[in-house]
Amino acid sequence: MLIPDFTYYRPITLKEAIRLLEEKNDSVLMAGGTDLLVEIKKGLRNHENVISLSKIEVLKIISENDHEIFIGAGITHNELITSPIISANLPALADAASKIGSHQVRNTGTIGGNLCTAASCCDTAPILLALNARLEIADTTGVRTMPLKDFFVFNKKTILKKGEIVTRIIIPRLNEETGAHYEKFGLREAGSISVVSAAAMVKLHEGTVTDACIVIGAVAPQPKISYAATRLLKDKKVSDLFESSPVLDEIGEAAAGDSVPIDDIRGGAKYRRDILKVLTRRAIVKAIGFAETKRN
Ligand SMILES: Cc1cc2nc3c(=O)[nH]c(=O)nc-3n(C[C@H](O)[C@H](O)[C@H](O)COP(=O)(O)OP(=O)(O)OC[C@H]3O[C@@H](n4cnc5c(N)ncnc54)[C@H](O)[C@@H]3O)c2cc1C
């Protein structure tokens, strides 16, 4: 099937993109187009006007200050993987990006597009939620920020309103003795979307988990924090959190209890819950490993 005709705009400033989005009828933003063009080609959506973000330089900047890391929404997955700022400060995010699709998809697909598509199986959201990320959103009235945890409404649905553009993802710097990790299970080693995923963030102090966040992906309409698993993990002794320990089993069960997986061609609901327990345990053990490495 051929892609239907549309008018294509390639603004070079954010202001111009916002204006076009506001003015043009039936307009849509395109970053890398790896989700949008596939959906248009399949006939799942159609738009008269497509506004590309690819020439807007401010969306392609990764920067940092003493407290936070700022990632432009137009940064591609491969740019995340190769960024010295991301490798030094948020290696778990670079690792999650490396698990996305193929090299070609990672070269074109962006972090902003990944979040705005809001597929329950998207690979950057779980780790960004675990890292307590916020989004910067711009429109004709100015710029606002909001927690990523309030962004997703349902599968492929966000709180974004017509005329709004996600401009940056803002992530607090990890404190000492804090580690994070993302685990993905797909049906192939590479190039497949998540059937189940889990992310963990842990902060340690004197052998105890003093703060944590567990996020589950592809097992609910949107990636979501498992508050039950997170509560259970807090205040636990690290010595009780070894692979297959009863405490970790209980936390894995809690994560599965917060999931509402579907049955589909890639896996049944029970299968997904069982995999989720394993991934949750693994993500926690690896996050603890990273936190301990930072202390040493
Ligand atoms: C073969 C293949 C394999 C894939 N594998 C994976 C995978 O393993 N894991 C995974 O998570 N995804 C995967 N994807 C999906 C896709 O590549 C990613 O979600 C990618 O990050 C989307 O980014 P994009 O820049 O291409 O988004 P686009 O397609 O350009 O846009 C997606 C949506 O987001 C909106 N949008 C984009 N940027 C903004 C912005 N800044 N502000 C507001 N709205 C915006 C667009 O309007 C559109 O609705 C795969 C896709 C393909 C084709």
PDBQT file of the ligand as one rigid body, heavy atoms in Angstrom, charges set to zero:
ROOT
HETATM    1  C1  LIG A 301      10.913  -2.286  12.688  1.00  0.00    +0.000 C 
HETATM    2  C2  LIG A 301      10.588  -1.501  13.948  1.00  0.00    +0.000 A 
HETATM    3  C3  LIG A 301      11.045  -1.972  15.161  1.00  0.00    +0.000 A 
HETATM    4  C4  LIG A 301      10.742  -1.270  16.338  1.00  0.00    +0.000 A 
HETATM    5  N1  LIG A 301      11.211  -1.754  17.530  1.00  0.00    +0.000 NA
HETATM    6  C5  LIG A 301      10.939  -1.075  18.668  1.00  0.00    +0.000 A 
HETATM    7  C6  LIG A 301      11.433  -1.568  19.924  1.00  0.00    +0.000 A 
HETATM    8  O1  LIG A 301      12.104  -2.597  20.018  1.00  0.00    +0.000 OA
HETATM    9  N2  LIG A 301      11.116  -0.848  21.037  1.00  0.00    +0.000 N 
HETATM   10  C7  LIG A 301      10.389   0.313  20.992  1.00  0.00    +0.000 A 
HETATM   11  O2  LIG A 301      10.154   0.910  22.045  1.00  0.00    +0.000 OA
HETATM   12  N3  LIG A 301       9.910   0.792  19.811  1.00  0.00    +0.000 NA
HETATM   13  C8  LIG A 301      10.179   0.127  18.659  1.00  0.00    +0.000 A 
HETATM   14  N4  LIG A 301       9.696   0.614  17.457  1.00  0.00    +0.000 N 
HETATM   15  C9  LIG A 301       8.843   1.792  17.435  1.00  0.00    +0.000 C 
HETATM   16  C10 LIG A 301       9.553   3.137  17.115  1.00  0.00    +0.000 C 
HETATM   17  O3  LIG A 301      10.710   2.945  16.355  1.00  0.00    +0.000 OA
HETATM   18  C11 LIG A 301       9.926   3.896  18.394  1.00  0.00    +0.000 C 
HETATM   19  O4  LIG A 301       8.790   4.091  19.197  1.00  0.00    +0.000 OA
HETATM   20  C12 LIG A 301      10.557   5.254  18.060  1.00  0.00    +0.000 C 
HETATM   21  O5  LIG A 301      11.231   5.731  19.196  1.00  0.00    +0.000 OA
HETATM   22  C13 LIG A 301       9.528   6.290  17.629  1.00  0.00    +0.000 C 
HETATM   23  O6  LIG A 301      10.198   7.519  17.449  1.00  0.00    +0.000 OA
HETATM   24  P1  LIG A 301      10.036   8.382  16.119  1.00  0.00    +0.000 P 
HETATM   25  O7  LIG A 301      10.931   9.546  16.273  1.00  0.00    +0.000 OA
HETATM   26  O8  LIG A 301      10.239   7.555  14.908  1.00  0.00    +0.000 OA
HETATM   27  O9  LIG A 301       8.502   8.792  16.266  1.00  0.00    +0.000 OA
HETATM   28  P2  LIG A 301       7.495   9.264  15.104  1.00  0.00    +0.000 P 
HETATM   29  O10 LIG A 301       7.056   8.073  14.329  1.00  0.00    +0.000 OA
HETATM   30  O11 LIG A 301       8.047  10.406  14.346  1.00  0.00    +0.000 OA
HETATM   31  O12 LIG A 301       6.300   9.804  16.019  1.00  0.00    +0.000 OA
HETATM   32  C14 LIG A 301       5.556   8.936  16.822  1.00  0.00    +0.000 C 
HETATM   33  C15 LIG A 301       4.390   9.702  17.448  1.00  0.00    +0.000 C 
HETATM   34  O13 LIG A 301       4.872  10.651  18.389  1.00  0.00    +0.000 OA
HETATM   35  C16 LIG A 301       4.500  11.983  18.026  1.00  0.00    +0.000 C 
HETATM   36  N5  LIG A 301       5.662  12.808  18.345  1.00  0.00    +0.000 N 
HETATM   37  C17 LIG A 301       6.952  12.582  17.962  1.00  0.00    +0.000 A 
HETATM   38  N6  LIG A 301       7.773  13.466  18.542  1.00  0.00    +0.000 NA
HETATM   39  C18 LIG A 301       6.986  14.288  19.274  1.00  0.00    +0.000 A 
HETATM   40  C19 LIG A 301       7.254  15.406  20.114  1.00  0.00    +0.000 A 
HETATM   41  N7  LIG A 301       8.498  15.855  20.320  1.00  0.00    +0.000 N 
HETATM   42  N8  LIG A 301       6.220  16.006  20.751  1.00  0.00    +0.000 NA
HETATM   43  C20 LIG A 301       4.933  15.554  20.561  1.00  0.00    +0.000 A 
HETATM   44  N9  LIG A 301       4.630  14.500  19.795  1.00  0.00    +0.000 NA
HETATM   45  C21 LIG A 301       5.638  13.871  19.158  1.00  0.00    +0.000 A 
HETATM   46  C22 LIG A 301       4.129  11.915  16.550  1.00  0.00    +0.000 C 
HETATM   47  O14 LIG A 301       3.177  12.881  16.214  1.00  0.00    +0.000 OA
HETATM   48  C23 LIG A 301       3.573  10.504  16.442  1.00  0.00    +0.000 C 
HETATM   49  O15 LIG A 301       2.229  10.497  16.873  1.00  0.00    +0.000 OA
HETATM   50  C24 LIG A 301       9.987  -0.072  16.272  1.00  0.00    +0.000 A 
HETATM   51  C25 LIG A 301       9.545   0.400  15.018  1.00  0.00    +0.000 A 
HETATM   52  C26 LIG A 301       9.843  -0.299  13.867  1.00  0.00    +0.000 A 
HETATM   53  C27 LIG A 301       9.362   0.243  12.552  1.00  0.00    +0.000 C 
ENDROOT
TORSDOF 0
